[in-house]
């Protein structure tokens, strides 16, 4: 987890490179043996330090994952149990007229709560990305958890008479505040050398959070009681974040240390300065960035549309109320939100093959998910949820991995903001465009065709990315080759005479300059 020898020139170049010569006297031999002993001891100490740092990094990262699971915006993805609990508690039952509670019209009336709430969360995430570098992850996450707690409090006192849009605002506040915490957690992946899998784990946590709402299936736990409890959970998480999160985001190679909170780093001009950077504007205007943003925005929009339709979709495919309640309360959240099972593998796939294959897979699983919504049986939707899950796994893992691995770390905040802005604009199709369903509560075909037909254009994005993946592999190969040359030239440094320290320092400086140039070349490409 901590930087290896290549990050520490002194450690990399320490060693016993002198060859024994017949002309060397006994004193020099003893001196060299002493130097070798010191070098060996230093190496052992370095490995011991690395082990301690790895244990600390793993422990901290585990706590961050737990806090993020309990408080990310992914909580609102648990819409199935939430809506089913509202039906059982009698909310909006007046929409059923003479029908039994749980009719499609009742579900459709509550559809804006999720779709509109997701839109609120999306635009708040855009703001979170801009604010991250303004006041740092600690303040960003704490403010988010305060908003989350406020949303929980609003839902704890809301009634049917308030209308679906009050519920939508409260639901959106939970997602919005949670994503301030979520966005502020990804920099912890930088304490590991290989970042793809940790980023994948954090990406999966977004949907793992949705499983928490399954607690609403407990008969004694109604809507008001649950959200009163979660109000206090949000406050408790804020207290943990104050202690654990740093004031400034961790950079690649940093070692984690607990820091006292401060406000000296706050600069409210940061968002404007970051958005106006030539590098940011150039990246956002590039065809590559626009293509990725459209692919991500469209696939997540489809996910939101199907997620919002799911309760109505299931109710239309079966007249068995128990089966519908089982699907919405347990099957939908369990199968639809178990993204964390797949995101580490998506991260590994990206690490080994680049982004092109993952982009193509994202489009394929999205289209399969849409097509399976037309199947007539409720049980067929069990299989559909697997592809619904895979769509989220690929999309959300790529969102953060693509930005962190393709561009310079200093561009992370503004570029995330632009990606999420694209997502928000495309998401207007889901809400208010398709929620409530403008074609009728059970008219699913027009909605699904709107989602499916344009998605065929997204195959171009994955094919276009192939060229950039090849460039990245080429530059990484150069860095690997440069590291090999560095190790070879390390011997040259060790063989320099003691009075020629200037030449050794010059070689060291040249090697590091070359590696920095190659690393910058990766970001440029």
Phi, psi and omega in degrees: 000328180269162182303138178276192184302327183292341176272349181234095185305318184297316180293323183293328188257359176287148177156181182251094185257352179290134174267144180290135180238146178297337182279347181289138178271174185296324181296318179295323178299315179297321181296318180292321177299321178295318179297317179299320181295317179296318180296317179297318179296320179296321179295317179297319179297322180296316179296321179296318178296319179298321179296317178296318180296321180295317179297317178296315181298316181295319179296314180296316181297324178296317178295319178300318180297320180295313179299319182291324177298318182285337189230012181280166177295345178296349175307321185285351175291342176283044186291332181301301178297327180297310180293320180296323177294321178296321178297314181296327180278357174089012180291134177060025179289344179294343180287345183277351182055244182268000181279168177288155176300139182100017179285159180305325181295324178293316178297318182295327179296330181268357181304318180298339181301315180280308184298316178290321177298323179293324176296317177301316180297319182299311182289329175292326177295323175301316178294322180298321179296323179287324183281343185303315180273353178285310181232007171087166185294329182295306181294319180303312183291319181295316177300319178299317181291332174292320177294316178303314180297322177297320177296319177298319180295322180295316179292333180291340183242357183288153178228172178300322182298339179289341180086162184294336186282334172292317176298322179299317180296315178298317179297318179294325178296323177297314179294318182296308180297321179298325181283340169297318175293316184299311180298327184280359183260341189291336181293342178295340176295340182288350178279357176252148179290312176265110190264345187299314183291314175303321177295320177298320178297315178295325177298321179289336182295331180306313180278332176301325178301327182297337179292339182297327180291352174296342176299339178291350176285346178293122187305322184281352187257097180274177184303312184297314182296316182300313185282337170295318177296318184288338173302315181287329176298318178299319178295318179296319178297322179299322179295320178295317182297322179303322181279319193273320188279144178277165178288328180239145182298140177290142179255160179307129179094350179290150173255133185289137172217140175290134184236150173289140178298146176212169179235006184291339184274352186290131177218104185289352176275353185303312182303315181295316180296321181290318181294331183267004177299141179299322179297318181295310182297322178294319179294315183294327181279350183287148180299325182298313182292317180297316179301313181297317182296321178293316179300312180297314183296319182291315182294322178288328176297316177301318180299319179293317180300311181292322178298320178289327180282342192306310179300317179292320180300315181292321180295331181279345184261357180205142176265359180274106184299324180294319179293320178295317179296321177297317181296309184289324186275331186233308186293312181302307180292325183289313180278324183282340184243014179269038180301329182301340177288337186252332187299323177298325179288326175295317177299319179293320178299318178295319180299323185270328188241351185090196188262341186301310182296320180294323177296317179296320178297323179299315180295317183297311182292330176295316181292322177296319179301314179297313184299323183287346176293340180278346181297142191282331188274146175296325181292334177295336180286343174298314179291324178301323181297333177296316180285328172302318178295314181296324177302314179294320182300312181291314186295310187283331174293317180294325183308308185275323180295319182298315181291316185289328185261342183265329185240164180299142181305330182289348179264000188303307184302303182295325180289323174299320179299317180291320178299315181290329176296318174302315179300318180295319180295313178294328180294346176297340176294320180289312176217126012268003187302308187246016182219120354297164185301114184288346182265357182122150187303326183245015178270084187273332187300312179300320180296315182293325178292322177300324179283324189279310192302310181294341185295339179295335178290342184286345178298331179300324184298313180296321180290322179292328181292337184304320180299318181289325176297320179295321178297318181297315179300321180295316181290321177297325176295323178294321179294318178299318178295321179295323179293323178295317178296325179298315180297323180292318182284344176300324178297324179297322180294317180296332183274354179293148176291155183299330182274005181243041183296332181297319180293320178298316179297323180296318178296316179301313181298319181297316180299313182292324178297318179296319180294320178298319179296319179294320179295318177296329179296327176299311181297320180298315181291000000 
